[in-house]
Amino acid sequence: MDKKINYKHLHYFRTIAREGSITAASDVLKLAPQTLSGQLTQLESDFGRLLFRREGRKLHLTSFGQQVFDYTDAMFSIADELAHFISTDELIERNIFRVGVSSSIHKLIVYNLIQPAYQHTPSLHLICKTGETERQLNELRTHRLDLLITDRLKVIEDITSFQIKEVLSSGISLFAAPKIARKLREKGLPDSLQGSLLLANARNAVYFERLIAWLAKRNIHMRIAAEIDDSALIKIFGSHGMGVFAAPTMIADEVCRQYQVETLLEIDSVQDKIYAVYNDISSASPWITQICQQTYQ
């Protein structure tokens, strides 16, 4: 695209996306719906792609539109913060730390890893985002993130362009709802896992491959009931009896307490590893150093 981006049009687009319709956005912006519709059409023409799907009076972002919205919303959010900062009489030091977290990592682990940064800087302003590792790597590469906490080292193609530190290593345990756990124990573990339903967190996670290998070595073949790429959601499914799931042994007590499930097996030979990924060590924030100095086993 040769033309410069029209930020006024982007502002209108952001408001339309937030409100869900041109009519609702026109009330917020105090502009005629016809004006907004024309501006949106012009923006889509400039981009050469549709930003919305029209379904009656409702507008739904296309895949391209969602990505444009993410950039636009972040941009204008920062602009709003800048406007607020300029309007304040008192200068306030803000220690902003932007962290990306792979959605497959248990949130308690994330808290344990990040919490020491607050001991270093009590006034820390944390911006923590969960999501797909590939997308977060791009944000790290373009310095929109300071740190990525991930268990997906295999998806990092240009691994030499980042600093990588293993910050956690734990054996894994298998969990199930009490009713399922009782039946499996009565039949005799681990052989009773044969044919049982398994909730898979991430097929490209190293620990998952090692778990399948551990089972296969014992001639145990479980059926994949679902692939759920979210650490909390997979446990909710498991707590409702949808299948057996795996989680790091180091947080087994918390998993059992929070989701009302029971531990079936502890498998120390299958390790779940968590990594801190960041840019050049010379420009790393003190909070990254604080996190990387601690290794949990």
C-alpha positions in Angstrom: 0.0 0.0 0.0 1.6 3.2 -1.2 -0.7 5.7 0.6 -0.1 6.8 4.1 -2.5 5.4 6.7 -5.4 7.8 7.4 -5.5 7.8 11.2 -8.9 9.5 11.3 -10.4 6.6 9.3 -8.7 4.1 11.7 -10.2 5.9 14.6 -13.7 5.5 13.0 -13.0 1.9 12.2 -11.9 1.2 15.8 -15.1 2.7 17.1 -17.3 0.8 14.7 -15.6 -2.5 15.6 -16.1 -1.8 19.3 -19.7 -0.8 19.0 -20.6 -3.5 16.5 -22.5 -1.4 14.0 -22.2 1.9 12.1 -25.4 3.2 13.8 -24.1 2.7 17.3 -20.7 4.1 16.3 -22.4 7.2 14.8 -24.0 7.9 18.2 -20.6 7.7 20.0 -18.8 9.8 17.4 -21.6 12.3 16.7 -21.3 11.7 13.0 -24.0 10.8 10.4 -24.1 7.0 9.6 -23.7 7.9 5.9 -20.5 9.7 6.7 -19.1 6.8 8.7 -20.1 4.3 6.1 -18.3 6.3 3.4 -15.2 6.6 5.5 -15.2 2.8 6.2 -15.6 2.1 2.5 -12.7 4.4 1.7 -10.5 2.6 4.3 -11.3 -0.8 2.9 -10.5 0.5 -0.5 -7.1 1.9 0.7 -6.3 -1.5 2.3 -7.7 -3.5 -0.7 -9.4 -5.9 1.7 -12.6 -6.1 3.6 -12.5 -5.3 7.3 -16.0 -6.5 8.1 -18.6 -9.1 7.1 -22.1 -7.7 6.9 -24.8 -9.8 8.6 -28.0 -7.7 8.6 -27.3 -4.5 10.6 -24.5 -6.2 12.5 -20.8 -6.0 11.4 -18.4 -8.8 12.2 -14.6 -8.4 11.8 -13.0 -10.5 9.1 -9.7 -12.3 10.0 -7.8 -9.4 8.3 -10.1 -6.9 10.1 -9.4 -8.5 13.5 -5.6 -8.1 13.0 -6.0 -4.5 11.9 -8.2 -3.9 15.0 -5.6 -5.4 17.3 -2.9 -3.0 16.0 -5.3 0.0 15.9 -6.7 -0.6 19.4 -3.2 -0.9 20.8 -2.1 2.2 19.0 -5.0 4.4 20.2 -4.9 2.9 23.7 -1.3 4.2 24.0 -2.3 7.5 22.5 -5.1 7.8 25.2 -2.5 7.0 27.9 -0.2 9.7 26.4 -3.0 12.3 26.4 -3.8 11.5 30.1 -0.1 11.7 31.0 0.3 15.1 29.3 -2.8 16.4 31.1 -1.5 15.4 34.6 0.3 18.0 36.7 2.5 15.4 38.5 5.1 13.4 36.7 4.6 9.7 37.5 7.3 7.2 36.8 5.9 4.1 35.1 7.8 0.9 35.0 6.1 -0.9 32.2 6.8 -4.6 31.7 5.1 -6.3 28.8 5.0 -10.1 29.0 3.5 -12.6 26.6 2.4 -16.0 27.9 1.6 -19.1 25.8 -2.0 -20.0 26.6 -1.1 -23.7 27.3 0.9 -22.7 30.5 -0.9 -23.0 33.8 -1.6 -19.5 35.2 -0.3 -20.3 38.7 3.1 -21.1 37.1 3.1 -17.7 35.3 2.3 -15.9 38.6 5.2 -17.7 40.4 7.6 -16.7 37.6 6.5 -13.1 37.4 5.9 -12.3 41.0 9.6 -11.8 41.9 9.7 -8.9 39.5 7.3 -7.1 41.9 9.8 -7.6 44.7 12.4 -5.8 42.6 10.0 -3.0 41.6 6.8 -2.7 43.7 5.5 0.0 41.3 5.8 -2.3 38.3 3.1 -1.8 35.7 2.6 -5.3 34.2 0.9 -5.8 30.9 0.4 -9.6 30.5 -1.1 -11.2 27.4 -1.9 -14.8 26.7 -2.1 -16.2 23.2 -0.5 -18.1 20.3 3.2 -18.4 20.6 3.9 -17.6 16.9 2.1 -14.3 17.1 3.7 -13.4 20.4 7.1 -14.1 18.9 6.5 -11.5 16.3 5.5 -9.0 19.0 8.7 -9.9 20.8 10.7 -9.4 17.7 9.2 -6.0 17.1 9.7 -5.0 20.7 6.0 -4.8 21.6 6.8 -7.5 24.2 9.7 -7.5 26.6 9.5 -11.2 27.5 7.8 -14.3 26.3 7.1 -17.2 28.7 6.5 -20.3 26.6 6.6 -24.1 26.6 6.6 -24.1 22.7 10.3 -23.9 22.0 9.8 -26.1 18.9 7.8 -23.3 17.1 10.7 -20.8 17.3 12.2 -21.1 13.8 14.9 -18.3 14.2 15.9 -19.5 17.6 19.4 -17.9 17.4 17.9 -14.4 17.2 16.6 -14.6 20.8 18.0 -15.2 24.2 16.4 -18.3 25.8 16.6 -19.4 29.4 14.9 -22.5 30.9 13.1 -21.2 34.0 11.1 -24.3 35.1 11.3 -28.0 34.8 8.8 -30.4 36.4 7.6 -33.9 36.0 4.0 -34.2 34.9 1.0 -35.9 36.6 -2.2 -37.3 35.1 -5.5 -36.1 36.6 -9.2 -37.0 36.3 -12.5 -36.3 37.9 -13.1 -38.4 41.1 -15.5 -40.8 39.5 -13.2 -41.6 36.6 -10.2 -41.7 38.9 -11.9 -44.3 41.2 -12.7 -46.6 38.3 -9.2 -46.4 36.8 -7.6 -47.2 40.2 -10.0 -50.1 40.7 -8.9 -51.6 37.4 -5.2 -51.0 38.1 -3.1 -48.1 36.9 -1.4 -47.5 34.6 -2.8 -50.4 32.5 -6.4 -49.2 33.1 -5.6 -46.1 31.0 -5.8 -48.3 27.9 -8.6 -46.9 25.7 -9.4 -44.1 28.1 -10.0 -40.6 26.8 -7.1 -38.1 26.9 -7.5 -34.3 26.7 -4.5 -33.1 24.8 -3.1 -29.7 25.6 -0.7 -29.2 22.7 0.5 -31.8 20.3 3.6 -29.8 19.5 4.6 -29.6 23.2 7.7 -31.8 23.9 6.2 -33.2 27.1 3.1 -34.4 25.2 5.2 -36.4 22.7 7.1 -37.9 25.6 3.9 -38.8 27.5 2.6 -40.6 24.4 6.0 -42.4 24.1 5.9 -43.3 27.9 2.4 -44.8 27.4 3.4 -46.6 24.2 6.4 -48.2 25.9 3.8 -49.8 28.2 1.5 -50.8 25.4 -1.0 -48.3 26.5 -2.9 -46.3 23.8 -5.3 -43.6 24.9 -7.9 -41.9 22.7 -7.6 -38.2 22.1 -10.9 -36.8 23.1 -10.1 -33.2 22.4 -7.3 -30.8 21.7 -7.7 -27.7 24.0 -4.9 -25.1 23.7 -5.7 -23.4 27.0 -4.4 -24.5 30.4 -7.5 -23.5 32.4 -10.1 -24.7 29.9 -8.6 -28.2 29.6 -8.8 -28.6 33.4 -12.5 -27.5 33.4 -13.2 -30.1 30.8 -11.3 -32.7 32.8 -13.1 -31.7 36.0 -16.4 -32.4 34.3 -15.4 -36.0 33.4 -14.5 -35.4 29.8 -11.2 -37.2 30.0 -7.8 -37.5 31.7 -5.4 -34.6 31.4 -1.8 -33.8 32.3 -0.3 -30.9 34.2 3.0 -30.2 36.0 3.5 -32.2 39.2 4.8 -29.1 41.0 1.3 -27.6 41.0 -0.6 -30.8 41.5 -2.1 -29.8 44.9 -3.4 -26.5 43.5 -4.9 -28.3 40.4 -6.7 -30.8 42.6 -8.0 -28.1 45.0 -9.1 -25.6 42.3 -10.7 -28.0 39.9 -11.8 -30.8 42.2 -9.9 -33.5 40.4 -7.6 -36.3 41.7 -4.1 -37.2 40.8 -3.8 -40.6 39.0 -0.1 -40.9 38.4 3.1 -38.9 38.8 5.5 -39.4 35.9 8.9 -37.9 36.7 10.5 -39.1 33.5 8.2 -36.9 31.4 9.3 -33.4 32.0 7.4 -30.2 31.3 9.8 -27.3 30.6 9.1 -23.6 30.6 11.3 -21.0 28.9 11.9 -17.3 29.1 12.5 -15.9 25.6 13.7 -12.3 25.1 15.8 -10.1 23.0 19.5 -9.1 23.3 20.7 -9.5 26.9 22.3 -6.1 26.8 18.9 -4.4 26.5 17.0 -6.8 28.8 15.0 -5.2 31.6 16.0 -5.8 35.2 12.8 -7.7 35.7 13.8 -10.3 33.0 17.1 -10.7 34.9 15.2 -11.2 38.1 12.9 -13.9 36.6 15.8 -15.7 34.8 17.9 -15.9 38.0 15.3 -18.2 39.5 14.9 -21.8 38.2 12.1 -23.9 39.6 12.4 -27.6 39.8 
